[in-house]
Amino acid sequence: MPKIEAKLEQMGLKLGEPIQHPPSVVIPFSWVLVRGKHVYIAGHVPTNQDGSVAEPLGKVGGEVTLEQGYEAAKLIALGVLGDLKREIGDLDRVTGWGRVLGMVNAAPGFNQTTAVINGFSELILELYGPECGAHSRSAIGVAALPLDAPVEIEAECDFD
């Protein structure tokens, strides 16, 4: 078994299936776009293992707690990794994570966006280690996100 997937199994985590968005949502883009050895990963919202949009929905600092936001960001990592594996075939091919942009559907006055997006970053670092998993990152608060998701994250990485 590949190394990254073995770590996920040891942690009791599974890769997510492709997102099952509502039929009314038009997706005219690629979730994962490969250009040479660089991968651009479109913004993902939290999904359950079956690809359905995960709850709770709403604003972090309002209907959604910081802890639930952190878990939502972790679910996004599993969805991103699932889509990445489907595109490049093996998560062990990733040679480095580059840029991560985390957007938090923030209630007015909520300013702990970094703590929310840590759910994504900490899982990537645990799986890939401090050298390959290190990435630059922004964590911003926004007024709204698609499907009323509490968090959306996009990323970039390189592979061999």
N, C-alpha and C positions, 0 to 999 in steps of 0.2 A: 504494500500500500504506500502511496506517495506520503512523504513526510508531513506536509501541511494537513492533509486529510486525516492522517493518523493522530496528529495533535488535536484536531477538532473532535475526533471520536473519543479520545482520552478525556476531553473536557465535557463530553456529553452533548456536543453541538453538531448540527447537521447543516449542510449547505441548503440554501433556499432554491425553490423552483422558480421559473420565470414569473414575473408579476402578472396577476390576473386582474387587469384594470377593467372598470365598467365599460360595456360596449359603446357607450356614448363618448368615451374619451378617445380622441384620435392621436396616434403616436407616429408622426412623420419623421422619425429619427431612429438611430441605432442606440441601443442601451450600452453597447460596448463597441468602440470603433478602434481598429488597429491601423496604425500608420507606421510601416517599417517594424521596429521593435518597441514602439511606444503605444500605449493603450490609453484612450480617453474613455472614461466611464461616466455616462450621463447620470444626472441626479436621480437617486433612488429614494423611495420612501420605505418605511418599515413594512415588511411583509412576514406572514407566517411561513412555515416551511413549505406549505402547499402553494405559495405564491399569492394567497389572498392578502388584502391590505390588513395590517395588524391594528388592533385597538390597544389603548384608547386613542381617540382622535381629539383634536382641539389644541388649545394654546398651552404651552409649558408655562407654569407659573399661574395658570388658571385651572382649566379642567384636568390638566396633566401635570403630575408632580415632576420635580427634577429627576427623581429616581426612575420614574416611568420614561422620561425623556432619554435618560442614559441607556435604559434597556432598549428603547426604540432605535437608538444609534447603533447599538450592538446588533440588533436584528438587521439593520441596513448593511452592516459589514458582511453578514452571512448571505444576504441577497446579492451584494456586489460580488462576493467570492464565487457564488454559484454561477452568475452570469459570466464572470471572468473565466472560470473553468470551461464553460460551454464554448467560449470563444477561442481560448488558446490551448485547451486540452488538458493541461496539468498545472496546478497552482504552484508547483515547485519550480516552474520555469520563470517565475517572477524574480527579477534580479534587483529590483528596488522600487519602493513607493516614492512618488514625487510629491505632488500637490494634492491636498484634500481641502474641499470647501464644504463646511457644514452650515446649514441654515436651520434656525430654530424658529418655529411658529410661536413667537413670544408674546405673552400677555404684557400689557403696558407696565413698564417698570422692571420687567424681568431682565436681569443682567448677568445671569450665570450660564451663558451659552457655552463657554469653554467646558464647564463641568458636564454638560449634556453631550457634547461631541466627543468627549473623552471615551464614551462607550464604544465608539468606532475605533479611535486611535489606540486605545489600550488593547483591544482584541488583535488588531493588526500587529502591534509590537510584540504581543505574546506569541503570536503564531510565527512571525518572520524574524524576530530578534531585533536588537538595537541597530544593527547595520542595515540590513535589507528593509526592515520595517519602518525605519526613520522617515519622516515626511514633514514637509512644511504644511501649515494649516491655517485656515481662517475659520472662525466660528461666529457667525453673525445672527442677530435677531431680525426677523422679518414680520410683517403684518399678517401674512397669510401664505399658505402653501397648498399645492394641489391636493384634492381629496380631503382637505382639512387635516392632513398629516401633521404630527407634531414636529417632525424633523425630516429634512431632505439632505442627502450628501452626494457630492460628486467627487471623483478622484482621477488621478493619473498614475500610471506605473510603467515600468520597462520590463521586458522579458527577453529571454534568449531563444 
